[in-house]
Amino acid sequence: MPHQAEALARWVESGQVIHILFEANQSRREMSRRSSASVTVSVSDRPSGPLISSFVTLVRRRTFPAGSTSNSTEGSLQTFNRLCHLGPKVSLLVVMLPHVGTVVPSHTVHQSLRPFLLPLAAAAVLAPSAAPPARAQAGAPAGANLVFVNGAIYTVDPARSWASALVVVGDRITYVGDETGARRFVQPGTRVVDLAGRMLIPAFQDSHVHPAFVPNPANGLDLHGITDRAELLARIRQFAQAHRDRPWITGSGWTEAAFLPSGQPSRELLDAAVPDRPAFLENDSGHEGWANSRALAAAHVGARTPDPLNGRIERTSSGTPTGVLQESAMDLMSTVVPRPSASELEENLQVALASMTRLGFTALEDADATPAVADAYRALDQRGELRMRVNLCQEFDPAKPDAEQLERFLARRASLKGPRLLANCVKIFLDGAYGSHTVALLEPYSDDSARWGRGKLFVAPERLAELVSRLDAARLQVHMHTQGDGAVHAALDAFAEAQRRNGLSDNRHTLAHLCLIAPGDIARFRSLHVIANMTPLWSVTDPWETVFAPRMFGPERVKRLYPARELFEAGAVVVWGSDWPVTGVSPLDGLETAVTHRYPGGVDPAGKEDAPLVPNESVTLAQAITAYTAAGAFLLHDEAERGILGPGKLADLVVLDRNLFEAPLLAIHTTQVDMTVLGGDIVFERAKQ
């Protein structure tokens, strides 16, 4: 083991700075490991530079007993420091106490580094260069369940970006390096996967998605992707005729693009398609509903029905509802539209999550989990059927008292915690969508400023600042829907006020969608530690960005749509969320679009070659992959557990059939997922052709 110590010593002698982080390995997913601790060694070129982390060793409970108090831990720290003799270039030692729930920083230690390394090696060091554990080097390697060899392994870890072999023991990565080192872990029962040049990367995370709202082909009407009006109406008629036993026809996915130039359908069109029953269909954004006359009558929505808070009933000149319900006006149908049963909701959720597994996802943040949806997740988790690491965002309702909702959020957070499930997030809709002119802007709309003004915030700034401060103090992550630059600015102001009141927290608040951001607000993402949560598949020349956006925002504002590159360059943490089923969920499509700002393959749905949308905001492939992996794990406070491929990390992996860095950019979307691994278990494997 001395070569490991010498490797670390060489880093120090070369003038780099080593940061030591000693913390309890309190995996929220793996509570059985609660009493263990981990040492992370990070290398940076300067003290303020980005840390490059890799696990060094696991120090078991004999070092820090699970029942330790802060006093006894301080005594252990003194013992640890005497043992280590840390050098002058080591800047900080921090101890996390899982049983106390606090962070106790130790003093900065000033001694020699080299004497520290050898005793630590004797205590079972796993070097940053990914050598196997001490027990393996002693001649008895731990038997691996999976060994990957002969591959293009992209770790997303700048300390070692590429390797050719990787070993999984149990649910963890034990080794990342070359084939010779990996082969030592092969024992009877080990599955050796010859990648044959294929790519292995960390599994993907979707950081803003709605799986429970994805139509189940077995029982739901799915209108996503249909832009031709006649085809869309024919699909509705066919579904209604095939399901004559249903008292209501419900579904989702219709697009305003099928009803240009206004973008608005009518109840008469839906009456003709479904004349015998009520019908209510949500559009592809989830911000607009379409009802036929029978549905409006069932919900008692008529000319005298007032518009609800943050909602609008579209009307004719005489005041008669047209059938289109914007934003919260859709809730007027909630008391009459049939809801799926608990078992149907669980089945629908399972179908959607299985689709994500086949695409290489092992984690997600559900951006709007209703109580019924949250219960479905919990049921799957309790039965051991949730093959995804999930954080749920509970939805804030502006029509209800804030204090009452905060109490409910905290109670639900406690009740929804499970092996792969958390509910540590609150979703706030701060503005709306293009189709309803409810995007909140800093300057007036371009198409009809007298009517639309600058749009409207769904939560007043004063109330928002108070609400965010209380959520932040309760250690809840805030996840805000913010499409317009006015909403983004108000949200950042609220986070600044929360930070002024509470101090800097580590709640990792996030703003989603970010169609428009004022240039002066770009740098605030980094300074306020707010995560930019963007949807790469929106950065294409679809009708939203080529018809609606120019009309509503004018020629100057559309030049700065979706400023992903600016956020990266400003040092913000950027994550990707698909918003599925609003758009597709494929991370390969997302990667390609993030890099090209074109439709996958460079061809639009009509079969015509497209042009890039705001090409100066496209990002690099490495940045795009990070946003789907390491940055996503950071959003969920999981960076110590996953997001990069390194020893000690959870074995959440995906095998792709090609090296993305060698593929033509406009062919990335054709890449196939060959295998998805969740915690060391193969949860999907593509059949060999």
Beta strands, then each sheet from edge to edge (+ up, - down):
strand 1: 17-24
strand 2: 37-44
strand 3: 52-59
strand 4: 94-97
strand 5: 102-105
strand 6: 146-149
strand 7: 152-154
strand 8: 162-163
strand 9: 165-169
strand 10: 172-177
strand 11: 191-194
strand 12: 199-202
strand 13: 204-209
strand 14: 221-222
strand 15: 249-254
strand 16: 279-283
strand 17: 288-291
strand 18: 311-315
strand 19: 321-327
strand 20: 361-366
strand 21: 389-395
strand 22: 421-429
strand 23: 477-482
strand 24: 510-513
strand 25: 531-534
strand 26: 574-576
strand 27: 653-656
strand 28: 673-678
strand 29: 681-685
sheet 1: 1+ 2- 3+
sheet 2: 4+ 5-
sheet 3: 10+ 9- 6+ 11+
sheet 4: 8+ 7- 12- 27+ 28- 29+
sheet 5: 13+ 20+ 21+ 22+ 23+ 24+ 25+ 26+
sheet 6: 14+ 15+ 16+ 17- 19+ 18-
end
